[in-house]
Amino acid sequence: MKFIKYPFMTEKATMYVDDSNKLQFIVDINAAKAQIVRELEKIYDVKVADVNTMITSKGKKKAIITFTTKGTASKLASQFGIY
């Protein structure tokens, strides 16, 4: 099952990339944190340090991913063409 739907970039999310090595994704509403971590590590070959999730006011689930290796967030964002 595909849990990660798409990257979510706002002005605040861009600051997370620069300052905290974090990226935000919209994920499946039923996805557990462990499932999100496994999928990210498998697809993008990265190491995830932490995952925080929340439900947005629009009813979507957003995951804020913190990476272990410095610069990983900006590298992935540039691969996505959003940074």
Secondary structure, DSSP 8 states (H G I E B T S, - for coil): ---EEEE---HHHHHHHHHH-EEEEEE-TT--HHHHHHHHHHHH---EEEEEEEE-TTS-EEEEEEESSTTHHHHHHHHHT--
